[in-house]
Amino acid sequence: MLVRTLSALECTKVLTANRVGRLACAKDGQPYVVPLYYAHSDAHLYAFSMPGKKIEWLRANPLVSVQVDEHGQGRGWKSVVVDGRYEELPDLIGHKLQRDHAWSVLSKHTDWWEPGALKPVTPPTADSAPHVFFRILIEQVSGREASE
């Protein structure tokens, strides 16, 4: 196997081409990893979730990592790791543009809402559904590729 480092542009292509990654966060020294359905746009990963452990932990410590991978030919693969910061997009004045952008980016993909359990209403409002829209600001990205 030949393993090489991906360029920033190649990492961006992997993030854009995929929809599911693994979100790693930590609280009180304890790591937590969960699947994350996302959409990539403008140096951010956009997502939404129902309230729960993940959102609680992200609010307590906004520093996160997201890992995304692809399988290649044979035993080949690509893996990208994002180090970033959780940014919640509440339904409040001052966040409307970012929240609308998140909705727009996510809704371009078929059944984008399924991993969040319940489809948000159009447009999403704070009193209509308990969904939490958020984004991960990509502060650093790295990746590798293996090929035979």
VMD Tcl script that builds the backbone (N, CA, C; Angstrom):
set m [mol new atoms 444]
animate dup $m
set s [atomselect $m all]
$s set {name element resname resid chain x y z} {
  {N N MET 1 A 0.852 -1.190 0.000}
  {CA C MET 1 A 0.000 0.000 0.000}
  {C C MET 1 A 0.892 1.245 0.000}
  {N N LEU 2 A 0.478 2.187 -0.808}
  {CA C LEU 2 A 1.147 3.482 -0.855}
  {C C LEU 2 A 0.236 4.477 -0.138}
  {N N VAL 3 A 0.745 5.150 0.888}
  {CA C VAL 3 A -0.034 6.135 1.637}
  {C C VAL 3 A 0.570 7.501 1.380}
  {N N ARG 4 A -0.297 8.450 1.030}
  {CA C ARG 4 A 0.182 9.818 0.783}
  {C C ARG 4 A -0.733 10.820 1.464}
  {N N THR 5 A -0.219 12.013 1.704}
  {CA C THR 5 A -0.975 13.101 2.311}
  {C C THR 5 A -1.803 13.800 1.238}
  {N N LEU 6 A -3.047 14.084 1.559}
  {CA C LEU 6 A -3.926 14.810 0.644}
  {C C LEU 6 A -3.691 16.317 0.782}
  {N N SER 7 A -3.826 17.027 -0.318}
  {CA C SER 7 A -3.751 18.495 -0.278}
  {C C SER 7 A -5.033 19.039 0.350}
  {N N ALA 8 A -5.028 20.312 0.699}
  {CA C ALA 8 A -6.232 20.944 1.253}
  {C C ALA 8 A -7.387 20.865 0.256}
  {N N LEU 9 A -7.106 21.039 -1.025}
  {CA C LEU 9 A -8.148 20.958 -2.048}
  {C C LEU 9 A -8.714 19.541 -2.138}
  {N N GLU 10 A -7.855 18.537 -2.078}
  {CA C GLU 10 A -8.326 17.155 -2.109}
  {C C GLU 10 A -9.173 16.833 -0.879}
  {N N CYS 11 A -8.786 17.363 0.271}
  {CA C CYS 11 A -9.584 17.169 1.489}
  {C C CYS 11 A -10.958 17.797 1.329}
  {N N THR 12 A -11.006 18.996 0.757}
  {CA C THR 12 A -12.269 19.683 0.530}
  {C C THR 12 A -13.162 18.873 -0.406}
  {N N LYS 13 A -12.578 18.274 -1.430}
  {CA C LYS 13 A -13.360 17.446 -2.361}
  {C C LYS 13 A -13.965 16.239 -1.646}
  {N N VAL 14 A -13.229 15.618 -0.739}
  {CA C VAL 14 A -13.754 14.479 0.025}
  {C C VAL 14 A -14.910 14.943 0.913}
  {N N LEU 15 A -14.745 16.076 1.583}
  {CA C LEU 15 A -15.807 16.596 2.463}
  {C C LEU 15 A -17.065 16.921 1.656}
  {N N THR 16 A -16.896 17.498 0.478}
  {CA C THR 16 A -18.033 17.884 -0.351}
  {C C THR 16 A -18.749 16.669 -0.939}
  {N N ALA 17 A -17.997 15.641 -1.282}
  {CA C ALA 17 A -18.566 14.464 -1.936}
  {C C ALA 17 A -19.293 13.531 -0.966}
  {N N ASN 18 A -19.084 13.696 0.313}
  {CA C ASN 18 A -19.663 12.786 1.299}
  {C C ASN 18 A -20.697 13.488 2.164}
  {N N ARG 19 A -21.487 12.696 2.878}
  {CA C ARG 19 A -22.565 13.232 3.713}
  {C C ARG 19 A -22.500 12.752 5.163}
  {N N VAL 20 A -21.725 11.682 5.423}
  {CA C VAL 20 A -21.684 11.122 6.770}
  {C C VAL 20 A -20.252 11.090 7.275}
  {N N GLY 21 A -20.074 11.543 8.497}
  {CA C GLY 21 A -18.771 11.497 9.151}
  {C C GLY 21 A -18.952 11.069 10.594}
  {N N ARG 22 A -17.875 11.102 11.327}
  {CA C ARG 22 A -17.908 10.794 12.755}
  {C C ARG 22 A -17.484 12.034 13.509}
  {N N LEU 23 A -18.359 12.488 14.382}
  {CA C LEU 23 A -18.121 13.685 15.183}
  {C C LEU 23 A -17.544 13.278 16.526}
  {N N ALA 24 A -16.395 13.844 16.867}
  {CA C ALA 24 A -15.775 13.587 18.166}
  {C C ALA 24 A -15.826 14.866 18.994}
  {N N CYS 25 A -16.348 14.724 20.205}
  {CA C CYS 25 A -16.365 15.838 21.140}
  {C C CYS 25 A -15.928 15.306 22.512}
  {N N ALA 26 A -15.745 16.196 23.450}
  {CA C ALA 26 A -15.301 15.767 24.781}
  {C C ALA 26 A -15.905 16.671 25.842}
  {N N LYS 27 A -16.157 16.081 26.991}
  {CA C LYS 27 A -16.663 16.828 28.144}
  {C C LYS 27 A -16.033 16.230 29.399}
  {N N ASP 28 A -15.475 17.075 30.223}
  {CA C ASP 28 A -14.842 16.645 31.472}
  {C C ASP 28 A -13.824 15.532 31.237}
  {N N GLY 29 A -13.063 15.639 30.142}
  {CA C GLY 29 A -12.024 14.671 29.847}
  {C C GLY 29 A -12.507 13.366 29.230}
  {N N GLN 30 A -13.810 13.227 29.012}
  {CA C GLN 30 A -14.356 12.002 28.441}
  {C C GLN 30 A -14.677 12.219 26.967}
  {N N PRO 31 A -14.083 11.450 26.044}
  {CA C PRO 31 A -14.424 11.588 24.622}
  {C C PRO 31 A -15.752 10.924 24.300}
  {N N TYR 32 A -16.372 11.403 23.217}
  {CA C TYR 32 A -17.656 10.884 22.747}
  {C C TYR 32 A -17.650 10.995 21.228}
  {N N VAL 33 A -17.967 9.913 20.529}
  {CA C VAL 33 A -17.969 9.893 19.068}
  {C C VAL 33 A -19.326 9.415 18.583}
  {N N VAL 34 A -19.911 10.146 17.629}
  {CA C VAL 34 A -21.219 9.793 17.069}
  {C C VAL 34 A -21.218 10.048 15.565}
  {N N PRO 35 A -22.064 9.335 14.831}
  {CA C PRO 35 A -22.204 9.626 13.399}
  {C C PRO 35 A -22.794 11.026 13.210}
  {N N LEU 36 A -22.405 11.669 12.127}
  {CA C LEU 36 A -22.891 13.016 11.823}
  {C C LEU 36 A -23.251 13.081 10.353}
  {N N TYR 37 A -24.506 13.396 10.058}
  {CA C TYR 37 A -24.934 13.645 8.693}
  {C C TYR 37 A -24.751 15.144 8.466}
  {N N TYR 38 A -24.021 15.538 7.417}
  {CA C TYR 38 A -23.661 16.942 7.239}
  {C C TYR 38 A -23.735 17.332 5.765}
  {N N ALA 39 A -23.621 18.633 5.538}
  {CA C ALA 39 A -23.420 19.187 4.194}
  {C C ALA 39 A -22.281 20.186 4.303}
  {N N HIS 40 A -21.380 20.160 3.337}
  {CA C HIS 40 A -20.200 21.032 3.359}
  {C C HIS 40 A -20.443 22.266 2.502}
  {N N SER 41 A -20.105 23.430 3.046}
  {CA C SER 41 A -20.210 24.685 2.297}
  {C C SER 41 A -19.423 25.772 3.020}
  {N N ASP 42 A -18.693 26.562 2.260}
  {CA C ASP 42 A -18.052 27.769 2.791}
  {C C ASP 42 A -17.243 27.528 4.067}
  {N N ALA 43 A -16.331 26.581 4.052}
  {CA C ALA 43 A -15.448 26.279 5.190}
  {C C ALA 43 A -16.215 25.883 6.456}
  {N N HIS 44 A -17.407 25.323 6.269}
  {CA C HIS 44 A -18.217 24.827 7.387}
  {C C HIS 44 A -18.832 23.482 7.032}
  {N N LEU 45 A -19.125 22.702 8.050}
  {CA C LEU 45 A -19.960 21.522 7.926}
  {C C LEU 45 A -21.272 21.869 8.612}
  {N N TYR 46 A -22.385 21.801 7.892}
  {CA C TYR 46 A -23.696 22.152 8.429}
  {C C TYR 46 A -24.446 20.888 8.810}
  {N N ALA 47 A -25.159 20.954 9.941}
  {CA C ALA 47 A -25.896 19.788 10.420}
  {C C ALA 47 A -27.032 20.239 11.328}
  {N N PHE 48 A -27.862 19.270 11.717}
  {CA C PHE 48 A -28.866 19.535 12.723}
  {C C PHE 48 A -29.074 18.270 13.527}
  {N N SER 49 A -29.662 18.445 14.704}
  {CA C SER 49 A -29.842 17.320 15.614}
  {C C SER 49 A -31.017 17.608 16.531}
  {N N MET 50 A -31.515 16.563 17.127}
  {CA C MET 50 A -32.457 16.724 18.229}
  {C C MET 50 A -31.619 16.997 19.476}
  {N N PRO 51 A -32.167 17.692 20.471}
  {CA C PRO 51 A -31.418 17.888 21.715}
  {C C PRO 51 A -31.087 16.543 22.348}
  {N N GLY 52 A -29.957 16.478 23.008}
  {CA C GLY 52 A -29.533 15.249 23.668}
  {C C GLY 52 A -28.092 15.376 24.106}
  {N N LYS 53 A -27.485 14.239 24.338}
  {CA C LYS 53 A -26.112 14.207 24.855}
  {C C LYS 53 A -25.138 14.951 23.943}
  {N N LYS 54 A -25.226 14.714 22.623}
  {CA C LYS 54 A -24.305 15.359 21.691}
  {C C LYS 54 A -24.383 16.880 21.808}
  {N N ILE 55 A -25.584 17.436 21.752}
  {CA C ILE 55 A -25.751 18.893 21.819}
  {C C ILE 55 A -25.294 19.418 23.180}
  {N N GLU 56 A -25.631 18.712 24.239}
  {CA C GLU 56 A -25.189 19.113 25.585}
  {C C GLU 56 A -23.664 19.208 25.641}
  {N N TRP 57 A -22.997 18.191 25.130}
  {CA C TRP 57 A -21.536 18.171 25.161}
  {C C TRP 57 A -20.937 19.241 24.249}
  {N N LEU 58 A -21.527 19.450 23.065}
  {CA C LEU 58 A -21.020 20.481 22.160}
  {C C LEU 58 A -21.162 21.869 22.762}
  {N N ARG 59 A -22.239 22.104 23.480}
  {CA C ARG 59 A -22.428 23.399 24.144}
  {C C ARG 59 A -21.408 23.592 25.267}
  {N N ALA 60 A -21.060 22.513 25.956}
  {CA C ALA 60 A -20.101 22.592 27.059}
  {C C ALA 60 A -18.669 22.786 26.568}
  {N N ASN 61 A -18.345 22.183 25.417}
  {CA C ASN 61 A -17.000 22.284 24.854}
  {C C ASN 61 A -17.132 22.316 23.335}
  {N N PRO 62 A -17.022 23.488 22.725}
  {CA C PRO 62 A -17.262 23.603 21.281}
  {C C PRO 62 A -16.127 23.086 20.391}
  {N N LEU 63 A -14.999 22.663 20.968}
  {CA C LEU 63 A -13.897 22.152 20.151}
  {C C LEU 63 A -14.178 20.707 19.751}
  {N N VAL 64 A -14.138 20.442 18.443}
  {CA C VAL 64 A -14.523 19.129 17.922}
  {C C VAL 64 A -13.560 18.669 16.838}
  {N N SER 65 A -13.686 17.402 16.500}
  {CA C SER 65 A -13.065 16.837 15.307}
  {C C SER 65 A -14.135 16.054 14.567}
  {N N VAL 66 A -14.023 16.042 13.238}
  {CA C VAL 66 A -14.913 15.252 12.401}
  {C C VAL 66 A -14.031 14.449 11.455}
  {N N GLN 67 A -14.314 13.155 11.341}
  {CA C GLN 67 A -13.560 12.274 10.448}
  {C C GLN 67 A -14.506 11.756 9.372}
  {N N VAL 68 A -14.066 11.849 8.106}
  {CA C VAL 68 A -14.845 11.393 6.961}
  {C C VAL 68 A -13.953 10.480 6.137}
  {N N ASP 69 A -14.498 9.355 5.671}
  {CA C ASP 69 A -13.672 8.472 4.856}
  {C C ASP 69 A -14.416 7.970 3.632}
  {N N GLU 70 A -13.642 7.509 2.671}
  {CA C GLU 70 A -14.149 6.914 1.440}
  {C C GLU 70 A -13.370 5.632 1.187}
  {N N HIS 71 A -14.047 4.638 0.638}
  {CA C HIS 71 A -13.375 3.421 0.210}
  {C C HIS 71 A -13.022 3.570 -1.256}
  {N N GLY 72 A -11.809 3.167 -1.617}
  {CA C GLY 72 A -11.370 3.259 -2.997}
  {C C GLY 72 A -11.348 1.890 -3.641}
  {N N GLN 73 A -10.589 1.759 -4.709}
  {CA C GLN 73 A -10.471 0.470 -5.402}
  {C C GLN 73 A -9.676 -0.505 -4.544}
  {N N GLY 74 A -10.096 -1.755 -4.555}
  {CA C GLY 74 A -9.399 -2.773 -3.772}
  {C C GLY 74 A -9.402 -2.413 -2.295}
  {N N ARG 75 A -8.210 -2.325 -1.750}
  {CA C ARG 75 A -8.091 -1.962 -0.330}
  {C C ARG 75 A -7.829 -0.463 -0.151}
  {N N GLY 76 A -7.974 0.314 -1.203}
  {CA C GLY 76 A -7.693 1.746 -1.137}
  {C C GLY 76 A -8.720 2.510 -0.312}
  {N N TRP 77 A -8.308 3.666 0.191}
  {CA C TRP 77 A -9.186 4.508 1.000}
  {C C TRP 77 A -8.669 5.936 1.045}
  {N N LYS 78 A -9.542 6.839 1.438}
  {CA C LYS 78 A -9.196 8.227 1.750}
  {C C LYS 78 A -9.807 8.539 3.099}
  {N N SER 79 A -9.115 9.317 3.900}
  {CA C SER 79 A -9.620 9.728 5.211}
  {C C SER 79 A -9.257 11.184 5.439}
  {N N VAL 80 A -10.249 11.961 5.866}
  {CA C VAL 80 A -10.047 13.388 6.138}
  {C C VAL 80 A -10.475 13.671 7.576}
  {N N VAL 81 A -9.664 14.457 8.271}
  {CA C VAL 81 A -9.979 14.865 9.642}
  {C C VAL 81 A -10.064 16.382 9.686}
  {N N VAL 82 A -11.185 16.860 10.222}
  {CA C VAL 82 A -11.418 18.287 10.418}
  {C C VAL 82 A -11.279 18.589 11.901}
  {N N ASP 83 A -10.499 19.586 12.237}
  {CA C ASP 83 A -10.501 20.132 13.594}
  {C C ASP 83 A -11.252 21.441 13.501}
  {N N GLY 84 A -12.231 21.623 14.383}
  {CA C GLY 84 A -13.044 22.823 14.261}
  {C C GLY 84 A -13.760 23.206 15.527}
  {N N ARG 85 A -14.731 24.080 15.322}
  {CA C ARG 85 A -15.475 24.669 16.438}
  {C C ARG 85 A -16.970 24.614 16.144}
  {N N TYR 86 A -17.724 24.088 17.114}
  {CA C TYR 86 A -19.184 24.025 17.056}
  {C C TYR 86 A -19.761 25.428 17.178}
  {N N GLU 87 A -20.693 25.757 16.289}
  {CA C GLU 87 A -21.397 27.038 16.326}
  {C C GLU 87 A -22.883 26.757 16.159}
  {N N GLU 88 A -23.646 26.999 17.207}
  {CA C GLU 88 A -25.086 26.769 17.136}
  {C C GLU 88 A -25.741 27.894 16.345}
  {N N LEU 89 A -26.795 27.549 15.613}
  {CA C LEU 89 A -27.515 28.516 14.785}
  {C C LEU 89 A -28.950 28.620 15.296}
  {N N PRO 90 A -29.148 29.329 16.398}
  {CA C PRO 90 A -30.493 29.420 16.976}
  {C C PRO 90 A -31.423 30.254 16.110}
  {N N ASP 91 A -32.721 30.050 16.304}
  {CA C ASP 91 A -33.724 30.807 15.562}
  {C C ASP 91 A -33.930 32.153 16.260}
  {N N LEU 92 A -32.910 32.983 16.186}
  {CA C LEU 92 A -32.928 34.292 16.828}
  {C C LEU 92 A -32.416 35.338 15.853}
  {N N ILE 93 A -32.796 36.575 16.081}
  {CA C ILE 93 A -32.271 37.670 15.270}
  {C C ILE 93 A -30.754 37.648 15.387}
  {N N GLY 94 A -30.073 37.838 14.280}
  {CA C GLY 94 A -28.625 37.795 14.269}
  {C C GLY 94 A -28.086 36.469 13.741}
  {N N HIS 95 A -28.935 35.447 13.710}
  {CA C HIS 95 A -28.518 34.143 13.196}
  {C C HIS 95 A -29.360 33.695 12.010}
  {N N LYS 96 A -30.324 34.515 11.601}
  {CA C LYS 96 A -31.256 34.112 10.552}
  {C C LYS 96 A -30.559 33.765 9.240}
  {N N LEU 97 A -29.615 34.593 8.806}
  {CA C LEU 97 A -28.929 34.325 7.542}
  {C C LEU 97 A -28.167 33.006 7.580}
  {N N GLN 98 A -27.445 32.757 8.684}
  {CA C GLN 98 A -26.687 31.517 8.804}
  {C C GLN 98 A -27.625 30.308 8.903}
  {N N ARG 99 A -28.730 30.459 9.630}
  {CA C ARG 99 A -29.690 29.359 9.779}
  {C C ARG 99 A -30.371 29.056 8.441}
  {N N ASP 100 A -30.751 30.100 7.724}
  {CA C ASP 100 A -31.345 29.912 6.399}
  {C C ASP 100 A -30.345 29.261 5.445}
  {N N HIS 101 A -29.078 29.651 5.551}
  {CA C HIS 101 A -28.043 29.045 4.707}
  {C C HIS 101 A -27.896 27.559 5.047}
  {N N ALA 102 A -27.894 27.233 6.338}
  {CA C ALA 102 A -27.812 25.828 6.760}
  {C C ALA 102 A -28.973 25.041 6.164}
  {N N TRP 103 A -30.180 25.589 6.270}
  {CA C TRP 103 A -31.368 24.929 5.711}
  {C C TRP 103 A -31.181 24.708 4.210}
  {N N SER 104 A -30.720 25.742 3.509}
  {CA C SER 104 A -30.543 25.680 2.062}
  {C C SER 104 A -29.517 24.619 1.671}
  {N N VAL 105 A -28.388 24.592 2.350}
  {CA C VAL 105 A -27.319 23.645 2.028}
  {C C VAL 105 A -27.752 22.216 2.328}
  {N N LEU 106 A -28.374 21.993 3.474}
  {CA C LEU 106 A -28.807 20.648 3.854}
  {C C LEU 106 A -29.928 20.137 2.953}
  {N N SER 107 A -30.885 21.004 2.640}
  {CA C SER 107 A -32.077 20.555 1.904}
  {C C SER 107 A -31.808 20.265 0.426}
  {N N LYS 108 A -30.607 20.513 -0.055}
  {CA C LYS 108 A -30.251 20.162 -1.427}
  {C C LYS 108 A -30.109 18.651 -1.595}
  {N N HIS 109 A -30.023 17.929 -0.484}
  {CA C HIS 109 A -29.780 16.496 -0.524}
  {C C HIS 109 A -31.042 15.725 -0.154}
  {N N THR 110 A -31.321 14.681 -0.911}
  {CA C THR 110 A -32.510 13.859 -0.697}
  {C C THR 110 A -32.535 13.292 0.713}
  {N N ASP 111 A -33.691 13.383 1.368}
  {CA C ASP 111 A -33.901 12.818 2.703}
  {C C ASP 111 A -32.842 13.268 3.710}
  {N N TRP 112 A -32.375 14.496 3.587}
  {CA C TRP 112 A -31.332 15.026 4.458}
  {C C TRP 112 A -31.739 15.023 5.924}
  {N N TRP 113 A -33.015 15.061 6.186}
  {CA C TRP 113 A -33.531 15.183 7.548}
  {C C TRP 113 A -33.668 13.848 8.262}
  {N N GLU 114 A -33.629 12.726 7.541}
  {CA C GLU 114 A -33.882 11.422 8.164}
  {C C GLU 114 A -32.977 11.117 9.361}
  {N N PRO 115 A -31.678 11.405 9.303}
  {CA C PRO 115 A -30.862 11.088 10.482}
  {C C PRO 115 A -31.253 11.893 11.727}
  {N N GLY 116 A -31.973 12.987 11.556}
  {CA C GLY 116 A -32.398 13.801 12.697}
  {C C GLY 116 A -33.713 13.354 13.298}
  {N N ALA 117 A -34.280 12.266 12.828}
  {CA C ALA 117 A -35.479 11.622 13.372}
  {C C ALA 117 A -36.785 12.226 12.877}
  {N N LEU 118 A -36.948 13.504 12.902}
  {CA C LEU 118 A -38.196 14.136 12.484}
  {C C LEU 118 A -37.889 15.236 11.483}
  {N N LYS 119 A -38.658 15.305 10.419}
  {CA C LYS 119 A -38.425 16.336 9.412}
  {C C LYS 119 A -38.821 17.697 9.978}
  {N N PRO 120 A -37.891 18.668 9.929}
  {CA C PRO 120 A -38.237 20.018 10.379}
  {C C PRO 120 A -39.299 20.639 9.475}
  {N N VAL 121 A -40.073 21.545 10.019}
  {CA C VAL 121 A -41.060 22.251 9.213}
  {C C VAL 121 A -40.356 23.322 8.397}
  {N N THR 122 A -40.999 23.755 7.323}
  {CA C THR 122 A -40.428 24.785 6.459}
  {C C THR 122 A -41.114 26.110 6.705}
  {N N PRO 123 A -40.419 27.166 6.998}
  {CA C PRO 123 A -39.030 27.194 7.444}
  {C C PRO 123 A -38.946 26.806 8.918}
  {N N PRO 124 A -37.777 26.401 9.399}
  {CA C PRO 124 A -37.666 25.988 10.794}
  {C C PRO 124 A -37.826 27.179 11.737}
  {N N THR 125 A -38.575 26.992 12.795}
  {CA C THR 125 A -38.723 28.025 13.823}
  {C C THR 125 A -38.522 27.398 15.187}
  {N N ALA 126 A -38.096 28.202 16.140}
  {CA C ALA 126 A -37.760 27.694 17.473}
  {C C ALA 126 A -38.950 27.046 18.162}
  {N N ASP 127 A -40.169 27.560 17.942}
  {CA C ASP 127 A -41.319 27.013 18.661}
  {C C ASP 127 A -42.046 25.911 17.894}
  {N N SER 128 A -41.590 25.565 16.683}
  {CA C SER 128 A -42.284 24.547 15.899}
  {C C SER 128 A -41.664 23.167 16.006}
  {N N ALA 129 A -40.373 23.074 16.323}
  {CA C ALA 129 A -39.704 21.781 16.430}
  {C C ALA 129 A -38.483 21.928 17.329}
  {N N PRO 130 A -38.093 20.851 17.964}
  {CA C PRO 130 A -36.954 20.930 18.887}
  {C C PRO 130 A -35.594 20.802 18.205}
  {N N HIS 131 A -35.533 20.836 16.882}
  {CA C HIS 131 A -34.267 20.646 16.180}
  {C C HIS 131 A -33.273 21.753 16.500}
  {N N VAL 132 A -32.014 21.373 16.559}
  {CA C VAL 132 A -30.921 22.309 16.769}
  {C C VAL 132 A -30.084 22.319 15.490}
  {N N PHE 133 A -30.080 23.445 14.801}
  {CA C PHE 133 A -29.234 23.601 13.624}
  {C C PHE 133 A -27.887 24.134 14.093}
  {N N PHE 134 A -26.802 23.593 13.496}
  {CA C PHE 134 A -25.471 24.042 13.883}
  {C C PHE 134 A -24.512 23.871 12.721}
  {N N ARG 135 A -23.331 24.424 12.893}
  {CA C ARG 135 A -22.277 24.240 11.910}
  {C C ARG 135 A -20.957 24.040 12.649}
  {N N ILE 136 A -20.043 23.406 11.956}
  {CA C ILE 136 A -18.688 23.233 12.456}
  {C C ILE 136 A -17.795 24.114 11.595}
  {N N LEU 137 A -17.171 25.108 12.210}
  {CA C LEU 137 A -16.214 25.948 11.510}
  {C C LEU 137 A -14.943 25.126 11.316}
  {N N ILE 138 A -14.522 24.940 10.077}
  {CA C ILE 138 A -13.326 24.162 9.782}
  {C C ILE 138 A -12.106 25.038 10.032}
  {N N GLU 139 A -11.373 24.748 11.106}
  {CA C GLU 139 A -10.184 25.522 11.440}
  {C C GLU 139 A -8.921 24.890 10.865}
  {N N GLN 140 A -8.933 23.566 10.767}
  {CA C GLN 140 A -7.792 22.847 10.208}
  {C C GLN 140 A -8.311 21.565 9.568}
  {N N VAL 141 A -7.713 21.171 8.449}
  {CA C VAL 141 A -8.118 19.946 7.770}
  {C C VAL 141 A -6.866 19.201 7.321}
  {N N SER 142 A -6.915 17.884 7.436}
  {CA C SER 142 A -5.799 17.061 6.958}
  {C C SER 142 A -6.389 15.759 6.441}
  {N N GLY 143 A -5.629 15.098 5.588}
  {CA C GLY 143 A -6.124 13.850 5.047}
  {C C GLY 143 A -5.044 12.984 4.491}
  {N N ARG 144 A -5.385 11.719 4.308}
  {CA C ARG 144 A -4.473 10.756 3.716}
  {C C ARG 144 A -5.233 9.862 2.760}
  {N N GLU 145 A -4.478 9.281 1.842}
  {CA C GLU 145 A -5.039 8.344 0.886}
  {C C GLU 145 A -4.113 7.136 0.781}
  {N N ALA 146 A -4.708 5.958 0.725}
  {CA C ALA 146 A -3.926 4.739 0.517}
  {C C ALA 146 A -4.388 4.086 -0.777}
  {N N SER 147 A -3.428 3.625 -1.541}
  {CA C SER 147 A -3.751 2.921 -2.783}
  {C C SER 147 A -2.780 1.756 -2.940}
  {N N GLU 148 A -3.222 0.766 -3.703}
  {CA C GLU 148 A -2.389 -0.428 -3.905}
  {C C GLU 148 A -1.405 -0.179 -5.024}
}
mol reanalyze $m
mol bondsrecalc $m
mol representation Tube
mol addrep $m
